[in-house]
Amino acid sequence: MKSKEKRFNFICGSILTAIVVIPSIISLFYTPYSPEMMDASSKLAGVSMQHLLGCDNFGRDVFSRIMVGSRMTLLIACGTVFIGVFLGTILGAAAGYFGGLLDEFLMRINDAVFAFPSILLALVFISLFGSGKYQVMIALGIAFIPSYARIVRGEFIKYRNMDYIQSARLAGAGNFRIMFVHILPNAFPVLLSSIMIGFNNAVLAEASMSFLGIGVQPPDASLGRMLSEAQTYIFSAPTFALFPGIAIIMMVLGFSLLGEAWKR
């Protein structure tokens, strides 16, 4: 029964993610209209054969901007998760494998950072270094480090004294090899599920920050930025906000289902 549920989650998650990801990849080569092309005669136009998802308050094609905006949101999510996983894995591996004072020192710092909400830490970073896509990526990546460090630490503590690790030590394997060749591959299934959840959280965090105006800045498009621009016209042109919102929901739900499917 559990395998059927996982298979269902994987199929549904893959479909939802593909619906958003494939158009964002296609936008590297093609969009129906230039995402920045304005047409005064099409301001807040509804759904039509010319504009499949209508137009925004500047007459820009919403479908083209969702394609490009999804790509921007996914790019920031990928960068965020990469920074969090890379640095979190190094810190968690060192703390879990060596233990002792190093573990205490790293985990106390980790717990202090983990105590603050990721959005709050990102806001502090952006207030110091300014807003923009790269600042958001770095800020959220740093905020995500503690969660991955705790996961990796727990896996390394579980495996570090197992028989095959003791055999590797007796065979002369160095600490670096044991950590990243013998232990890390066994921790990867748990980490993979957490990565999917990280994508989910990164998409929501980026959308929230761009919605507040401290994330992606014009002329770049992102799904959160589109929602921010649409809030004034929520009643006069509801589709302007509806479709970017649906794209965010599909992306988040897709990553969540994939994370559940890969959970051990």
Rosetta silent file (secondary structure, phi, psi, omega in degrees, C-alpha in Angstrom):
SEQUENCE: MKSKEKRFNFICGSILTAIVVIPSIISLFYTPYSPEMMDASSKLAGVSMQHLLGCDNFGRDVFSRIMVGSRMTLLIACGTVFIGVFLGTILGAAAGYFGGLLDEFLMRINDAVFAFPSILLALVFISLFGSGKYQVMIALGIAFIPSYARIVRGEFIKYRNMDYIQSARLAGAGNFRIMFVHILPNAFPVLLSSIMIGFNNAVLAEASMSFLGIGVQPPDASLGRMLSEAQTYIFSAPTFALFPGIAIIMMVLGFSLLGEAWKR
SCORE:     score description
SCORE:     0.000 S_00000001
   1 L     0.000  -40.886 -178.656    0.000    0.000    0.000 S_00000001
   2 H   -65.792  -39.084  179.144    2.827    2.335    0.890 S_00000001
   3 H   -66.191  -36.244  177.238    4.589    1.698   -2.424 S_00000001
   4 H   -65.164  -40.718  178.344    1.366    2.464   -4.323 S_00000001
   5 H   -64.428  -41.247  178.661    1.017    5.737   -2.435 S_00000001
   6 H   -65.334  -40.618  178.778    4.623    6.639   -3.201 S_00000001
   7 H   -63.598  -41.703  178.381    4.121    5.782   -6.869 S_00000001
   8 H   -62.856  -45.007  178.878    0.990    7.946   -6.978 S_00000001
   9 H   -61.601  -40.821 -179.154    2.837   10.845   -5.318 S_00000001
  10 H   -65.333  -44.391 -178.922    5.742   10.480   -7.733 S_00000001
  11 H   -65.553  -48.901 -179.260    3.524   10.463  -10.839 S_00000001
  12 H   -64.176  -42.917  179.086    1.360   13.391   -9.699 S_00000001
  13 H   -63.307  -40.539  178.979    4.383   15.357   -8.490 S_00000001
  14 H   -64.941  -41.365 -179.398    6.244   14.770  -11.748 S_00000001
  15 H   -64.654  -49.104 -178.714    3.247   15.887  -13.829 S_00000001
  16 H   -62.007  -42.887 -179.808    2.650   19.060  -11.805 S_00000001
  17 H   -66.182  -41.393 -178.595    6.347   19.948  -11.803 S_00000001
  18 H   -64.178  -35.712 -179.420    6.709   19.250  -15.532 S_00000001
  19 H   -60.108  -33.684 -179.773    3.758   21.521  -16.380 S_00000001
  20 H   -91.340  -40.474 -173.381    5.663   24.449  -14.865 S_00000001
  21 H   -72.162  -41.517 -176.961    9.266   23.427  -15.525 S_00000001
  22 H   -61.258  -48.546  176.086    8.959   22.537  -19.236 S_00000001
  23 H   -61.170  -33.637  179.145    7.576   25.961  -20.298 S_00000001
  24 H   -66.842  -34.382  175.878   10.254   27.661  -18.196 S_00000001
  25 H   -71.370  -41.540  178.017   12.953   25.714  -20.092 S_00000001
  26 H   -59.817  -31.427 -178.215   11.292   26.485  -23.426 S_00000001
  27 L   -64.270  -15.617  174.671   11.416   30.194  -22.497 S_00000001
  28 L   -65.424  -26.886 -175.701   15.207   30.027  -22.929 S_00000001
  29 L  -116.282  -27.642 -172.952   14.578   29.705  -26.674 S_00000001
  30 L  -153.940  137.727  166.429   11.018   30.846  -27.327 S_00000001
  31 L  -138.004  146.961 -178.213    8.147   32.845  -25.841 S_00000001
  32 L   -55.238  -37.624  176.273    4.935   33.794  -27.692 S_00000001
  33 L  -135.740  160.230  171.914    5.750   37.477  -27.053 S_00000001
  34 L   -63.992  130.434 -177.348    8.693   39.301  -25.601 S_00000001
  35 L   -63.114  -17.116  179.787    8.039   39.343  -21.831 S_00000001
  36 L  -104.276   -0.297 -178.043    8.888   43.058  -21.751 S_00000001
  37 L   -74.114  122.794 -178.598    6.904   44.094  -24.857 S_00000001
  38 L  -101.928  142.442  177.955    4.166   46.555  -23.904 S_00000001
  39 L  -135.186  105.335 -175.223    0.953   47.100  -25.841 S_00000001
  40 H   -59.680  -29.093 -177.939   -1.174   49.998  -24.598 S_00000001
  41 H   -77.445  -10.230 -177.239   -4.228   48.665  -26.436 S_00000001
  42 H  -113.094   16.265 -178.866   -4.055   45.345  -24.553 S_00000001
  43 L   -58.134  126.877  177.920   -3.792   46.603  -20.969 S_00000001
  44 L    56.422   27.781  177.392   -5.496   44.157  -18.599 S_00000001
  45 L   -65.238  145.822  179.963   -6.912   42.246  -21.571 S_00000001
  46 L   -81.540 -172.871  179.586   -8.616   38.999  -20.687 S_00000001
  47 L   -64.867  133.487 -179.789   -8.010   35.499  -21.971 S_00000001
  48 L  -153.521  175.880  177.205   -8.139   35.327  -25.774 S_00000001
  49 L   -68.365  -30.554  178.838   -6.663   33.435  -28.716 S_00000001
  50 L   -74.491  -42.387 -179.700   -4.028   36.160  -29.065 S_00000001
  51 L  -125.168  100.851 -170.131   -3.103   36.168  -25.374 S_00000001
  52 L   -59.655  -33.419 -179.658   -3.845   32.766  -23.851 S_00000001
  53 L  -117.615   17.947  178.574   -3.654   34.011  -20.255 S_00000001
  54 L    82.994 -168.644 -178.605   -4.460   37.666  -20.866 S_00000001
  55 E  -130.088  160.417 -179.071   -2.251   40.737  -20.367 S_00000001
  56 L   -92.176 -168.854 -175.291   -0.991   42.715  -17.387 S_00000001
  57 L   -70.744   -9.834  174.587   -1.379   46.391  -16.532 S_00000001
  58 L  -106.607    5.509 -179.069    1.294   47.337  -19.080 S_00000001
  59 L    80.584   16.748  179.169   -0.160   45.221  -21.867 S_00000001
  60 L   -86.432  144.085 -177.746    2.519   42.525  -21.521 S_00000001
  61 E   -67.521  121.464 -175.638    1.564   38.936  -22.310 S_00000001
  62 H   -67.489  -39.679 -179.164    0.963   37.077  -19.020 S_00000001
  63 H   -62.312  -42.736  178.624    1.754   33.624  -20.432 S_00000001
  64 H   -63.690  -39.504 -179.038    5.150   34.777  -21.708 S_00000001
  65 H   -72.906  -31.193  174.857    5.931   36.408  -18.373 S_00000001
  66 H   -67.483  -39.697  177.075    4.880   33.283  -16.445 S_00000001
  67 H   -58.744  -48.406 -178.800    7.246   31.228  -18.599 S_00000001
  68 H   -72.987  -39.307 -179.760   10.129   33.606  -17.847 S_00000001
  69 H   -65.933  -37.265  176.122    9.033   34.235  -14.253 S_00000001
  70 H   -63.580  -39.121  178.322    8.868   30.502  -13.499 S_00000001
  71 H   -63.080  -42.220  178.969   12.401   30.162  -14.820 S_00000001
  72 H   -64.488  -45.030  179.249   13.588   32.958  -12.541 S_00000001
  73 H   -62.553  -42.195  178.822   11.828   31.455   -9.520 S_00000001
  74 H   -67.573  -37.524  178.240   13.278   28.009  -10.272 S_00000001
  75 H   -61.907  -45.321  178.682   16.754   29.478  -10.800 S_00000001
  76 H   -65.540  -40.636  178.243   16.643   31.168   -7.398 S_00000001
  77 H   -62.300  -42.879  179.134   15.256   27.985   -5.800 S_00000001
  78 H   -63.077  -45.612  179.297   18.064   25.901   -7.351 S_00000001
  79 H   -63.128  -40.948  179.172   20.724   28.357   -6.183 S_00000001
  80 H   -61.280  -49.504 -177.841   19.198   28.522   -2.716 S_00000001
  81 H   -67.051  -38.443  179.640   19.060   24.749   -2.301 S_00000001
  82 H   -61.043  -47.461  179.423   22.567   24.290   -3.737 S_00000001
  83 H   -61.740  -47.273 -178.713   24.087   26.742   -1.249 S_00000001
  84 H   -62.248  -44.609 -177.752   22.117   25.250    1.644 S_00000001
  85 H   -70.442  -44.817 -176.310   22.906   21.626    0.745 S_00000001
  86 H   -61.829  -54.180 -177.959   26.585   22.190   -0.109 S_00000001
  87 H   -73.198  -37.676  178.384   27.517   24.140    3.008 S_00000001
  88 H   -64.032  -37.525  178.265   25.056   22.292    5.244 S_00000001
  89 H   -65.815  -42.791  179.345   26.480   18.930    4.156 S_00000001
  90 H   -62.273  -48.446 -178.791   30.050   20.016    4.916 S_00000001
  91 H   -66.292  -45.204 -179.245   29.141   21.371    8.360 S_00000001
  92 H   -65.780  -38.205  178.755   26.842   18.479    9.250 S_00000001
  93 H   -65.145  -44.586  179.775   29.341   15.872    8.064 S_00000001
  94 H   -63.676  -44.059 -179.169   32.163   17.402   10.099 S_00000001
  95 H   -66.238  -44.793 -176.800   29.999   17.704   13.220 S_00000001
  96 H   -72.466  -34.255 -176.082   28.508   14.225   12.955 S_00000001
  97 H   -80.206  -46.127 -175.552   31.701   12.400   12.030 S_00000001
  98 H   -85.632  -31.799  178.681   34.187   13.973   14.412 S_00000001
  99 L    62.503 -155.796  175.826   31.784   14.723   17.278 S_00000001
 100 H    62.115 -143.556 -177.070   33.164   16.112   20.543 S_00000001
 101 H   -64.419  -35.234  178.965   33.917   19.812   20.911 S_00000001
 102 H   -63.413  -42.311  177.707   33.680   20.426   17.152 S_00000001
 103 H   -62.116  -46.768  179.904   30.169   19.007   17.137 S_00000001
 104 H   -60.555  -45.406 -177.519   29.160   21.114   20.143 S_00000001
 105 H   -64.006  -49.957 -177.499   30.627   24.292   18.653 S_00000001
 106 H   -66.268  -39.850 -177.236   29.108   23.856   15.181 S_00000001
 107 H   -73.757  -29.927  176.407   25.707   22.763   16.440 S_00000001
 108 H   -67.433  -41.989  175.409   25.378   25.609   18.929 S_00000001
 109 H   -63.573  -43.387 -179.852   26.005   28.084   16.102 S_00000001
 110 H   -60.073  -44.483 -179.794   23.656   26.064   13.894 S_00000001
 111 H   -65.215  -36.873  179.070   20.898   26.111   16.543 S_00000001
 112 H   -64.368  -41.857  178.543   21.285   29.866   17.018 S_00000001
 113 H   -70.912  -39.493 -178.054   20.836   30.477   13.298 S_00000001
 114 H   -64.866  -24.384 -178.261   18.045   27.884   13.065 S_00000001
 115 L   -67.967  -22.470  179.953   16.094   29.697   15.777 S_00000001
 116 L   -93.326  138.706  175.537   15.433   32.606   13.413 S_00000001
 117 L   -59.592  143.758 -176.837   12.896   32.223   10.587 S_00000001
 118 H   -59.703  -38.317  179.897   14.596   31.939    7.188 S_00000001
 119 H   -63.942  -39.424  179.961   12.666   34.913    5.809 S_00000001
 120 H   -64.517  -43.548  177.473   13.823   37.079    8.740 S_00000001
 121 H   -62.673  -40.279  178.633   17.471   36.134    8.167 S_00000001
 122 H   -64.489  -38.270  178.601   17.074   36.854    4.467 S_00000001
 123 H   -63.457  -40.730  178.073   15.555   40.260    5.251 S_00000001
 124 H   -62.908  -44.400  179.982   18.552   41.132    7.447 S_00000001
 125 H   -61.669  -45.151 -177.534   20.954   40.092    4.680 S_00000001
 126 H   -68.949  -34.224  176.903   19.083   42.077    2.042 S_00000001
 127 H   -64.288  -26.985  179.493   18.899   45.154    4.268 S_00000001
 128 H   -86.328  -38.073 -170.913   22.716   45.034    4.443 S_00000001
 129 H  -115.655    2.634  177.186   23.553   44.138    0.835 S_00000001
 130 L    91.374  167.856 -178.015   20.535   45.334   -1.156 S_00000001
 131 L   -99.777  161.498 -178.418   17.772   43.523   -3.056 S_00000001
 132 L   148.107  167.770 -174.146   17.988   41.555   -6.282 S_00000001
 133 H   -64.110  -39.889 -178.215   17.911   37.990   -7.552 S_00000001
 134 H   -72.404  -38.115  177.118   21.469   37.114   -6.513 S_00000001
 135 H   -63.380  -40.796  178.173   21.086   38.665   -3.071 S_00000001
 136 H   -63.368  -43.772 -179.262   17.860   36.693   -2.537 S_00000001
 137 H   -59.985  -47.546 -178.435   19.562   33.474   -3.663 S_00000001
 138 H   -68.522  -43.184 -178.232   22.521   33.926   -1.302 S_00000001
 139 H   -61.935  -47.439  179.801   20.374   35.134    1.604 S_00000001
 140 H   -69.185  -35.880  177.561   17.941   32.226    1.413 S_00000001
 141 H   -60.103  -44.306  177.917   20.787   29.769    0.809 S_00000001
 142 H   -63.798  -39.633 -179.779   22.499   30.865    4.034 S_00000001
 143 H   -67.447  -24.483 -178.247   19.191   30.635    5.881 S_00000001
 144 H   -87.003  -11.541 -175.816   18.696   27.053    4.638 S_00000001
 145 H   -57.681  -47.225 -174.500   22.117   25.803    5.819 S_00000001
 146 H   -58.331  -39.179 -177.785   21.084   24.853    9.411 S_00000001
 147 H   -65.601  -41.531  178.953   18.279   22.488    8.375 S_00000001
 148 H   -71.620  -35.317  178.568   20.504   20.507    6.021 S_00000001
 149 H   -61.742  -41.540 -179.908   23.372   20.500    8.523 S_00000001
 150 H   -65.528  -40.508 -179.749   21.131   18.886   11.161 S_00000001
 151 H   -64.161  -48.556 -177.767   19.908   16.215    8.729 S_00000001
 152 H   -66.301  -39.946  178.467   23.401   15.286    7.549 S_00000001
 153 H   -57.988  -46.123 -179.525   24.784   15.306   11.100 S_00000001
 154 H   -60.701  -39.891  179.043   22.139   12.848   12.224 S_00000001
 155 H   -68.481  -38.948 -179.930   22.933   10.473    9.361 S_00000001
 156 H   -68.766  -36.989  176.081   26.683   10.647   10.005 S_00000001
 157 H   -62.701  -37.822 -178.540   26.204    9.901   13.714 S_00000001
 158 H   -67.595  -36.336 -172.664   24.137    6.849   12.737 S_00000001
 159 H   -98.839  -17.962 -166.652   26.722    5.445   10.316 S_00000001
 160 L   -64.481  -23.578 -178.170   30.118    6.538   11.685 S_00000001
 161 L  -110.348   14.671  179.459   30.622    3.524   14.001 S_00000001
 162 L   -72.414  162.090 -173.462   29.170    0.806   11.808 S_00000001
 163 H   -59.808  -41.510 -177.215   31.255   -2.259   10.969 S_00000001
 164 H   -68.272  -26.824  175.621   31.937   -1.328    7.359 S_00000001
 165 H   -73.013  -40.670  176.423   33.261    2.077    8.483 S_00000001
 166 H   -62.039  -38.773  177.856   35.535    0.395   11.016 S_00000001
 167 H   -64.188  -39.194  178.864   36.762   -1.912    8.244 S_00000001
 168 H   -65.280  -37.832  177.756   37.479    1.090    6.024 S_00000001
 169 H   -65.588  -43.272  179.969   39.523    2.687    8.805 S_00000001
 170 H   -64.892  -28.912  179.048   41.505   -0.521    9.319 S_00000001
 171 L   -78.652   -3.949  176.686   42.138   -0.644    5.570 S_00000001
 172 L    96.026   10.079  178.683   43.783    2.772    5.824 S_00000001
 173 L   -67.252  137.895  179.202   41.024    4.971    4.373 S_00000001
 174 L   -77.709  168.000 -178.551   41.356    8.611    5.391 S_00000001
 175 H   -60.287  -43.058 -178.115   38.661   10.621    7.129 S_00000001
 176 H   -61.061  -44.556  179.823   37.748   12.551    3.982 S_00000001
 177 H   -64.762  -43.485  179.686   37.259    9.351    1.986 S_00000001
 178 H   -61.786  -42.748 -177.132   35.223    7.721    4.742 S_00000001
 179 H   -64.449  -48.963 -168.640   33.001   10.797    5.099 S_00000001
 180 H  -105.154   -6.893  175.814   32.210   11.460    1.464 S_00000001
 181 H  -109.089  -39.042 -175.787   32.690    8.058   -0.198 S_00000001
 182 H   -95.982  -39.132 -174.353   31.475    5.581    2.435 S_00000001
 183 H   -94.261  -47.406 -173.325   28.970    7.498    4.590 S_00000001
 184 H   -56.451  -43.424  178.259   27.484   10.272    2.436 S_00000001
 185 H   -56.986  -32.565  178.031   26.008    7.934   -0.248 S_00000001
 186 H   -73.715  -25.064  178.446   24.064    6.143    2.507 S_00000001
 187 H   -86.215  -10.419 -172.607   22.725    9.463    3.779 S_00000001
 188 H   -63.291  -40.099  179.502   21.685   10.601    0.305 S_00000001
 189 H   -56.333  -42.429  177.767   18.138    9.086    0.251 S_00000001
 190 H   -66.826  -40.773 -178.916   17.163   11.108    3.332 S_00000001
 191 H   -66.087  -36.206 -178.655   18.916   14.171    1.932 S_00000001
 192 H   -63.047  -43.599  177.068   17.133   13.819   -1.429 S_00000001
 193 H   -61.350  -40.088  179.632   13.705   14.007    0.197 S_00000001
 194 H   -68.497  -31.191  177.880   14.851   17.089    2.135 S_00000001
 195 H   -64.541  -42.075  178.600   16.115   18.692   -1.082 S_00000001
 196 H   -62.918  -41.965  176.892   12.631   18.434   -2.615 S_00000001
 197 H   -65.227  -35.601  176.702   11.129   20.018    0.488 S_00000001
 198 H   -62.380  -41.016  175.475   13.859   22.666    0.246 S_00000001
 199 H   -59.452  -45.198  177.848   12.769   23.491   -3.312 S_00000001
 200 H   -54.701  -52.326 -178.354    9.228   23.834   -2.033 S_00000001
 201 H   -66.053  -36.475 -179.251   10.286   26.228    0.743 S_00000001
 202 H   -67.126  -39.517  177.980   12.630   28.179   -1.552 S_00000001
 203 H   -62.261  -46.026  179.520    9.874   28.789   -4.109 S_00000001
 204 H   -64.748  -40.784 -178.962    7.537   30.071   -1.383 S_00000001
 205 H   -66.068  -44.294  178.907   10.269   32.216    0.195 S_00000001
 206 H   -63.349  -44.282  179.758   11.280   33.787   -3.125 S_00000001
 207 H   -60.929  -40.646  179.767    7.652   34.447   -4.047 S_00000001
 208 H   -64.484  -45.430 -177.505    7.038   36.065   -0.645 S_00000001
 209 H   -68.952  -39.785  177.849   10.100   38.305   -0.838 S_00000001
 210 H   -68.552  -34.387  176.925    9.417   39.355   -4.438 S_00000001
 211 H   -62.436  -37.358  179.549    5.786   40.018   -3.518 S_00000001
 212 L   -78.758   -6.807  177.420    6.998   42.369   -0.778 S_00000001
 213 L    88.367   10.992 -178.759    9.247   44.147   -3.284 S_00000001
 214 L  -115.745   12.668  178.362   12.574   43.083   -1.744 S_00000001
 215 L  -107.021 -122.375  178.916   13.277   40.147   -4.045 S_00000001
 216 L   -64.045  133.385 -176.016   13.505   40.129   -7.825 S_00000001
 217 L  -109.013  149.392  175.849   13.473   43.668   -9.172 S_00000001
 218 L   -56.811  147.534    6.680   12.102   45.042  -12.483 S_00000001
 219 L   -85.335    1.709  179.039   12.610   44.478  -15.367 S_00000001
 220 L   -64.949  144.271  178.804   13.188   40.851  -14.296 S_00000001
 221 L  -106.514  141.920  168.946   10.024   38.797  -13.912 S_00000001
 222 L  -145.393  163.809 -176.600    9.279   36.242  -11.207 S_00000001
 223 H   -63.913  -39.895  177.369    6.034   34.675  -10.042 S_00000001
 224 H   -65.966  -38.894  178.140    6.081   36.569   -6.761 S_00000001
 225 H   -63.964  -39.143  178.448    6.801   39.832   -8.563 S_00000001
 226 H   -64.806  -39.760  176.856    3.851   39.218  -10.882 S_00000001
 227 H   -63.593  -38.135  178.489    1.540   38.658   -7.910 S_00000001
 228 H   -62.879  -43.086  179.852    2.767   41.901   -6.379 S_00000001
 229 H   -69.218  -25.517 -175.111    2.014   43.817   -9.570 S_00000001
 230 H   -87.622  -13.912 -171.469   -1.416   42.174   -9.838 S_00000001
 231 H   -62.682  -30.052  179.082   -2.722   42.898   -6.338 S_00000001
 232 H   -69.170  -24.829 -173.298   -4.084   46.327   -7.303 S_00000001
 233 H  -111.263   25.437 -173.506   -6.151   44.767  -10.101 S_00000001
 234 L   -62.139  -29.680  179.763   -7.408   41.704   -8.233 S_00000001
 235 L   -97.334  -36.350 -178.962  -11.067   42.611   -8.883 S_00000001
 236 L   -77.278  -30.286  179.551  -10.845   44.423  -12.228 S_00000001
 237 L  -143.029   72.923 -173.412   -8.549   41.801  -13.834 S_00000001
 238 H   -61.914  -29.346 -178.440   -8.538   38.652  -11.661 S_00000001
 239 H   -67.112  -23.416  178.445   -6.750   36.486  -14.252 S_00000001
 240 H   -59.446  -38.323  178.512   -3.688   38.748  -13.934 S_00000001
 241 H   -94.355  -27.550 -173.981   -3.135   37.361  -10.416 S_00000001
 242 H   -62.198  -48.965 -172.612   -4.844   33.982  -10.867 S_00000001
 243 H   -71.458  -41.828  172.626   -2.424   32.351  -13.291 S_00000001
 244 H   -61.257  -36.728  177.815    0.866   33.248  -11.532 S_00000001
 245 H   -64.062  -41.150  177.535   -0.745   32.041   -8.300 S_00000001
 246 H   -63.736  -39.960  179.200   -1.708   28.729   -9.922 S_00000001
 247 H   -61.258  -42.403  177.968    1.860   28.338  -11.220 S_00000001
 248 H   -63.946  -44.644 -179.429    3.244   28.782   -7.689 S_00000001
 249 H   -61.161  -44.929 -179.256    0.714   26.303   -6.247 S_00000001
 250 H   -64.510  -39.961 -179.640    1.528   23.684   -8.900 S_00000001
 251 H   -65.628  -47.176 -178.370    5.261   24.123   -8.384 S_00000001
 252 H   -65.892  -45.315 -179.795    5.035   23.862   -4.593 S_00000001
 253 H   -64.781  -39.116  179.021    2.596   20.949   -4.644 S_00000001
 254 H   -62.476  -47.451  178.952    4.699   19.127   -7.241 S_00000001
 255 H   -64.994  -36.570  178.924    7.896   19.411   -5.214 S_00000001
 256 H   -63.767  -43.491  179.768    6.025   18.392   -2.039 S_00000001
 257 H   -66.869  -38.222  177.084    4.674   15.235   -3.670 S_00000001
 258 H   -65.273  -38.576  177.407    8.110   14.345   -5.059 S_00000001
 259 H   -62.704  -40.836  177.671    9.585   14.818   -1.597 S_00000001
 260 H   -66.426  -37.273 -178.809    6.965   12.451   -0.138 S_00000001
 261 H   -66.631  -33.307 -176.867    7.638    9.910   -2.895 S_00000001
 262 L   -93.034   -0.364  179.318   11.370    9.850   -2.158 S_00000001
 263 L   -73.196  136.603 -178.365   10.970    9.701    1.612 S_00000001
 264 L   -74.538    0.000    0.000   12.210    6.429    3.051 S_00000001
